[in-house]
Amino acid sequence: MSEAEMSRAFDRFYRADEARSRTTDGTGLGLSIVKEVTDIHGGTASVSSIPGEGTVFTITLPHL
């Protein structure tokens, strides 16, 4: 995942690979919902990636 894609990963309706989006159902809301719910609970959602190797999404919630 490139830097530009990572900066938009949690945007509503964003799809990193437009070629695949034509054959895949869905609206691109999943990660934006995850981010919103995480924010509501006082947590953080982040993404890191090494192109060609993999991408990691991390969700951190406060300890209650």
Secondary structure, DSSP 8 states (H G I E B T S, - for coil): --HHHHHHTTSTT--S-HHHHTTS---S-HHHHHHHHHHHTT-EEEEEEETTTEEEEEEE----
